[in-house]
Amino acid sequence: MAIDPSARIASTARVHPSANIGPKTAIGEFSIIEEDVTIGANNLIEPYVYIKRWTTLGEGNEISAQTVLGTDPLDRGFAGQRSYLKIGHRNKIREHYTISRGSKPETTTLIGDDNFIMTSGHIAHNAVIGNATVIASCALVAGYAEVEDQAFLSGGVLVHQFGKVGRLAIISGNTRVSLDAPPFFTYAGFKISPCGLNLIGLRRAGVSAQEIHQLKKAYRLMYRSGLPLAQALHRIETELQSPLTEHLVRFVRNSKRGICREAGKNQSE
């Protein structure tokens, strides 16, 4: 392990000799990099960043001031054993953010690629964040939660422990994700409730008009038809076959917490 000669480390920064710092990475004033940390090439670490032991960053990440990566998990049963935080490539993590490493020995918190994580929030132990997500300011992602690719968490969103947010879902501000949020839809309300398709997100992602039309039909079957959920899913997979509807059905069937339903509906349907 070594510090690449092309890395730029401020004179007031403290980098442990065993840390691995990749080419052209810049580490700002008063930042601290502990032992057993690996930081890839072309990362920008702003001043006053603290990267703790057993954290790995890929390439091209931007980490803003007062962020702490690889914190001990907020778990009263945690006994200090080795666990990990692994962050991919090209992520932007803004000011005053904390991300914990895994809680159980040798487990990992995972952050994918191309995510934009805004200010003053927390991602807890063993969470899994996909690729190209947006996590807005003051959002909190609890332990073992999962956020799939291209999802959008607005400001103040709370994702419950073991909760799951599907691909290209958008969660409105101050919503409590206490039940799983299937992909491609929009959600709002303190007691999370579906509100239709995430049309803007789907179009920006290049989803075709035909696929959007199928997802609209799938939404109506799930939430407006009055059918029991199992029957609605059967009709979706037999009448609306596409990779996106297949992902939707698979997400719902794999849900362990159960999916959210429209306001006033029976959550166990």
Secondary structure, DSSP 8 states (H G I E B T S, - for coil): --B-TT-EE-TT-EE-TT-EE-TT-EE-TT-EE-TT-EE-TT-EE-TT-EE-TTEEE-SS-EE-TT-EEEE--S-TT------EEEE-SS-EE-SS-EEE--SSTT-EEEE-SS-EE-SS-EE-TT-EE-SS-EE-TT-EE-TT-EE-TT-EE-TT-EE-TT-EE-TT-EE-TT-EE-SBB-TTEEEETTBTEEEEE-HHHHHHTT--HHHHHHHHHHHHHHHTS---HHHHHHHHHHHS-SHHHHHHHHHHHH-SS-B---TTS-TT-
